[in-house]
Amino acid sequence: MKLPVLNLLAGLGLTLACSSCGSFFQKDVVPPAGTMTAVDNEAQQLYQQGEEAIARGKDRTARKAFQEIIKDHPLSAVAAPSYMRLGELYENHKEPLDAFESYSDLSTKYPNSDLYSEALRRQERLAFAAVDGDLKNNFLGLKSRMSASRCAKMLETVASNAPETDTAAKARFRIGELFENREETQKARQAFVKVIDQHPYSQYAPEAQFRIGDLLMKDATGGNQDRSNLNAARDAFTDYLQRYPNGKRAKEARQKIGLLRGEDVGRSFEIAEFYRKKKQNSSAIFYYREVLKAKGNNPYRQQAIDALTALGAKP
């Protein structure tokens, strides 16, 4: 009568063991390199073949060896070095995007590897080269211009891999510059806002704050002449002065606030004139009085007073 009990316990043990194995061998989970030493010998032989192929100038053969290690022996001690060697081979053959992916895979899958820091440095170098190449219409020999979104993705990967470092702030600031260069002002502003939100004490935060105001000002005085953009630009420069009163752009911020006030007054006067010509006097009077509220140098002040007097309204 003890046998069924033993069988039941054995079955439960097997079930628990299998469930444990299932979690261990999930597709995207990579245990520490060298955990399964049974595959190490074959992986080591493949790695040696790859090294020998490089020495003979047979880079294609070397790639295949390293790719086989990555595919079939991801738990071996030479898996992380294989990603590094692949990245180097891609770089040597002017394939920087594939090189970046190899270094990124290494840092993501093997964060405890001795090669982790070097992989991050190489990702950073390639990502910043991509942006510099974009500005010059050339990225390490690529014949066609990379998309802004592809460059931005590379930079965001760098930032995500080292989120608390100055490198992350620099990467996100460069995303803003990238979109600003391509005149995608909304995406540029979003990137600069991210710098301020996530890296408020970095050396890039003050310039990011100023760029937000500058982009809003260009929108307000350019094709998107929305009064809200004037207000938002003025607020952005005011925020700059409050946060960085001694910042190197403080003088420029004050000058731009002055210009924006002039733009705001001019816009109010234009609106008042529009309503006056349409005989909508109550609206015209409202905007003429808005002109008079402006402080400092106001070139429209006397014209607004004359217009209000002509409409029989008190200035």
Phi, psi and omega per residue, in radians:
M1 nan -0.218 -3.134
K2 -1.383 -0.375 -3.019
L3 -1.080 -0.834 3.121
P4 -1.017 -0.661 3.140
V5 -1.105 -0.772 3.129
L6 -1.094 -0.712 3.123
N7 -1.100 -0.716 -3.136
L8 -1.091 -0.792 3.139
L9 -1.114 -0.677 3.123
A10 -1.124 -0.697 3.127
G11 -1.119 -0.743 3.110
L12 -1.096 -0.720 3.140
G13 -1.098 -0.708 3.133
L14 -1.147 -0.715 3.133
T15 -1.078 -0.804 3.137
L16 -1.104 -0.722 -3.136
A17 -1.104 -0.740 -3.123
C18 -1.162 -0.692 3.131
S19 -1.123 -0.631 3.104
S20 -1.162 -0.738 3.111
C21 -1.081 -0.687 -3.119
G22 -1.028 -0.740 -3.136
S23 -1.246 -0.552 -3.123
F24 -1.195 -0.617 -3.051
F25 -1.803 0.501 3.035
Q26 -1.038 2.637 -3.002
K27 -0.989 -0.780 -3.000
D28 -1.691 0.108 -3.126
V29 -1.718 2.127 3.129
V30 -2.009 1.840 3.098
P31 -1.099 2.944 -3.123
P32 -0.923 2.430 -3.122
A33 -0.969 2.385 3.112
G34 1.567 0.034 -3.112
T35 -1.066 -0.762 -3.128
M36 -1.782 1.485 -3.036
T37 -1.170 -0.209 -3.134
A38 -1.086 -0.492 -3.112
V39 -1.651 -0.075 -3.034
D40 -1.116 -0.725 -3.089
N41 -1.043 -0.842 3.133
E42 -1.122 -0.726 3.134
A43 -1.124 -0.715 3.127
Q44 -1.085 -0.704 3.117
Q45 -1.108 -0.734 3.114
L46 -1.121 -0.701 -3.134
Y47 -1.123 -0.722 3.106
Q48 -1.099 -0.707 3.095
Q49 -1.067 -0.708 3.114
G50 -1.098 -0.764 3.119
E51 -1.110 -0.739 3.128
E52 -1.147 -0.631 3.114
A53 -1.140 -0.691 3.097
I54 -1.090 -0.763 -3.129
A55 -1.062 -0.551 3.135
R56 -1.546 -0.004 -3.115
G57 1.402 0.288 3.139
K58 -1.718 1.231 -3.044
D59 -1.142 -0.602 3.129
R60 -1.106 -0.742 3.103
T61 -1.128 -0.689 3.125
A62 -1.103 -0.748 3.113
R63 -0.985 -0.812 -3.104
K64 -1.052 -0.685 -3.130
A65 -1.143 -0.820 -3.126
F66 -1.173 -0.652 3.107
Q67 -1.144 -0.614 3.112
E68 -1.177 -0.661 3.094
I69 -1.083 -0.821 -3.115
I70 -1.076 -0.693 -3.093
K71 -1.324 -0.820 -2.980
D72 -1.772 -0.296 -3.088
H73 -2.342 0.973 -3.073
P74 -1.193 -0.243 -3.121
L75 -1.688 -0.002 -3.078
S76 -1.355 2.856 -3.124
A77 -1.201 -0.305 -3.090
V78 -1.806 0.155 -3.138
A79 -1.170 -0.866 3.131
A80 -1.077 -0.811 3.072
P81 -1.037 -0.521 3.113
S82 -1.154 -0.697 3.058
Y83 -1.073 -0.706 -3.139
M84 -1.129 -0.785 -3.136
R85 -1.141 -0.675 3.086
L86 -1.072 -0.778 3.117
G87 -1.018 -0.739 3.132
E88 -1.132 -0.710 3.117
L89 -1.132 -0.722 3.106
Y90 -1.094 -0.726 3.124
E91 -1.107 -0.746 -3.137
N92 -1.057 -0.474 -3.106
H93 -1.838 0.435 3.050
K94 1.001 0.778 3.070
E95 -2.151 1.184 -3.017
P96 -1.140 -0.522 -3.138
L97 -1.181 -0.748 3.092
D98 -1.163 -0.635 3.092
A99 -1.090 -0.777 3.127
F100 -1.031 -0.766 3.137
E101 -1.088 -0.680 3.138
S102 -1.121 -0.804 3.130
Y103 -1.144 -0.651 3.130
S104 -1.148 -0.737 3.104
D105 -1.085 -0.693 3.135
L106 -1.068 -0.864 -3.079
S107 -1.198 -0.519 -3.129
T108 -1.358 -0.754 -3.036
K109 -1.541 -0.399 -3.075
Y110 -2.286 1.100 -3.094
P111 -1.141 -0.290 3.127
N112 -1.659 0.046 -3.122
S113 -1.254 2.615 3.059
D114 -1.144 -0.296 -3.116
L115 -1.590 -0.015 -3.046
Y116 -1.005 -0.903 -3.087
S117 -1.103 -0.698 3.118
E118 -1.153 -0.652 3.096
A119 -1.092 -0.704 3.092
L120 -1.102 -0.764 -3.138
R121 -1.073 -0.666 -3.135
R122 -1.263 -0.642 3.044
Q123 -1.060 -0.785 -3.139
E124 -1.039 -0.825 -3.127
R125 -1.041 -0.788 -3.106
L126 -1.220 -0.678 -3.127
A127 -1.135 -0.772 3.130
F128 -1.220 -0.564 3.056
A129 -1.147 -0.584 3.124
A130 -1.112 -0.747 3.128
V131 -1.210 -0.777 3.108
D132 -1.071 -0.672 3.105
G133 -1.176 -0.612 3.099
D134 -1.090 -0.735 -3.130
L135 -1.157 -0.484 3.138
K136 -1.803 0.106 -3.089
N137 1.030 0.654 3.133
N138 -2.772 2.223 3.122
F139 -2.249 1.665 3.086
L140 0.880 0.700 3.053
G141 1.649 -0.021 3.108
L142 -1.102 2.436 -3.083
K143 -1.397 -0.485 -3.100
S144 -2.042 2.703 -3.105
R145 -1.266 2.352 3.090
M146 -1.268 2.645 3.077
S147 -1.264 2.613 3.124
A148 -1.069 -0.666 -3.122
S149 -1.137 -0.614 3.125
R150 -1.189 -0.773 3.083
C151 -1.062 -0.776 -3.117
A152 -1.091 -0.663 3.129
K153 -1.115 -0.714 3.108
M154 -1.084 -0.795 -3.133
L155 -1.135 -0.689 3.124
E156 -1.164 -0.584 3.069
T157 -1.091 -0.765 3.096
V158 -1.049 -0.791 -3.135
A159 -1.115 -0.711 -3.113
S160 -1.199 -0.549 -3.129
N161 -1.292 -0.394 3.121
A162 -2.444 1.145 -2.937
P163 -1.121 -0.453 -3.059
E164 -1.709 0.169 -3.070
T165 -1.796 2.901 3.082
D166 -1.176 -0.425 3.099
T167 -1.088 -0.662 3.125
A168 -1.118 -0.755 3.114
A169 -1.103 -0.744 3.125
K170 -1.087 -0.756 -3.122
A171 -1.077 -0.776 -3.122
R172 -1.245 -0.561 3.056
F173 -1.137 -0.691 3.134
R174 -1.179 -0.514 3.036
I175 -1.059 -0.771 3.100
G176 -1.054 -0.774 3.116
E177 -1.092 -0.667 3.134
L178 -1.043 -0.890 -3.131
F179 -1.231 -0.575 3.079
E180 -1.099 -0.718 3.121
N181 -1.077 -0.576 3.138
R182 -1.621 0.163 3.084
E183 1.070 0.542 3.006
E184 -1.729 1.349 -2.922
T185 -1.136 -0.630 -3.127
Q186 -1.128 -0.782 3.118
K187 -1.161 -0.622 3.107
A188 -1.109 -0.795 3.128
R189 -1.071 -0.731 3.139
Q190 -1.057 -0.688 3.123
A191 -1.165 -0.746 3.133
F192 -1.165 -0.642 3.072
V193 -1.073 -0.669 3.140
K194 -1.132 -0.629 3.084
V195 -1.065 -0.814 -3.107
I196 -1.161 -0.732 -3.101
D197 -1.196 -0.759 -3.016
Q198 -1.710 -0.304 -3.126
H199 -2.390 0.987 -3.013
P200 -1.115 -0.374 -3.097
Y201 -1.854 0.170 3.137
S202 -1.383 2.857 3.128
Q203 -1.207 -0.226 -3.108
Y204 -1.625 -0.234 -3.079
A205 -1.101 -0.794 -3.134
P206 -1.040 -0.796 -3.134
E207 -1.155 -0.624 3.094
A208 -1.077 -0.738 3.118
Q209 -1.088 -0.734 3.130
F210 -1.148 -0.723 -3.118
R211 -1.091 -0.612 3.115
I212 -1.041 -0.840 3.113
G213 -1.091 -0.716 -3.117
D214 -1.104 -0.742 3.140
L215 -1.172 -0.705 3.095
L216 -1.134 -0.649 3.130
M217 -1.155 -0.712 3.109
K218 -1.112 -0.687 3.086
D219 -1.121 -0.721 -3.069
A220 -1.195 -0.589 -3.097
T221 -1.759 -0.023 -3.137
G222 -1.874 -2.263 -3.053
G223 -1.259 -0.510 -3.087
N224 -1.813 1.261 -3.034
Q225 -1.420 1.215 -3.131
D226 -1.731 2.288 -3.122
R227 -1.023 -0.574 -3.137
S228 -1.113 -0.542 3.100
N229 -1.174 -0.623 3.065
L230 -1.057 -0.831 -3.132
N231 -1.129 -0.736 -3.120
A232 -1.157 -0.685 3.109
A233 -1.120 -0.768 3.120
R234 -1.083 -0.718 3.115
D235 -1.112 -0.676 -3.123
A236 -1.134 -0.746 3.111
F237 -1.217 -0.617 3.079
T238 -1.116 -0.728 3.084
D239 -1.056 -0.681 3.121
Y240 -1.043 -0.822 -3.105
L241 -1.158 -0.588 3.120
Q242 -1.239 -0.704 -3.100
R243 -1.410 -0.648 -3.043
Y244 -2.296 1.145 -3.069
P245 -1.036 -0.431 3.126
N246 -1.903 0.309 -3.136
G247 -1.148 2.751 -3.079
K248 -1.195 -0.231 3.119
R249 -1.840 0.170 -3.063
A250 -1.069 -0.760 -3.135
K251 -1.081 -0.767 3.123
E252 -1.120 -0.678 3.141
A253 -1.072 -0.743 3.118
R254 -1.119 -0.717 3.126
Q255 -1.101 -0.727 -3.117
K256 -1.214 -0.603 3.062
I257 -1.080 -0.712 3.088
G258 -1.088 -0.755 3.106
L259 -1.104 -0.698 -3.135
L260 -1.160 -0.638 3.079
R261 -1.091 -0.719 3.091
G262 -1.104 -0.717 3.100
E263 -1.101 -0.727 -3.117
D264 -1.116 -0.768 3.130
V265 -1.121 -0.780 3.131
G266 -1.072 -0.698 3.127
R267 -1.145 -0.717 3.109
S268 -1.095 -0.716 3.141
F269 -1.143 -0.712 3.119
E270 -1.084 -0.718 3.136
I271 -1.146 -0.741 3.116
A272 -1.051 -0.752 3.130
E273 -1.116 -0.673 3.130
F274 -1.064 -0.846 -3.130
Y275 -1.165 -0.627 3.128
R276 -1.091 -0.737 3.133
K277 -1.168 -0.485 3.111
K278 -1.505 0.067 -3.137
K279 1.143 0.364 3.078
Q280 -1.679 1.321 -2.925
N281 -1.130 -0.641 -3.117
S282 -1.092 -0.726 3.100
S283 -1.182 -0.707 3.125
A284 -1.066 -0.779 3.138
I285 -1.058 -0.713 3.136
F286 -1.012 -0.843 -3.071
Y287 -1.303 -0.559 3.029
Y288 -1.075 -0.670 3.117
R289 -1.226 -0.537 3.038
E290 -1.095 -0.663 3.099
V291 -1.064 -0.718 -3.092
L292 -1.240 -0.343 3.137
K293 -1.291 -0.340 -3.077
A294 -1.139 2.396 -3.138
K295 -1.697 2.885 3.113
G296 1.365 -2.751 -3.127
N297 -1.152 2.076 -3.068
N298 -2.288 1.670 -3.073
P299 -1.201 -0.221 -3.095
Y300 -1.745 0.001 -3.009
R301 -1.021 -0.934 -3.075
Q302 -1.143 -0.647 3.116
Q303 -1.108 -0.673 3.128
A304 -1.163 -0.715 3.124
I305 -1.096 -0.791 3.138
D306 -1.075 -0.720 -3.118
A307 -1.155 -0.739 3.119
L308 -1.107 -0.713 3.120
T309 -1.099 -0.730 3.130
A310 -1.125 -0.523 3.126
L311 -1.523 0.018 3.105
G312 1.326 0.448 -3.125
A313 -1.993 2.627 3.104
K314 -1.332 2.374 3.107
P315 -1.085 nan nan
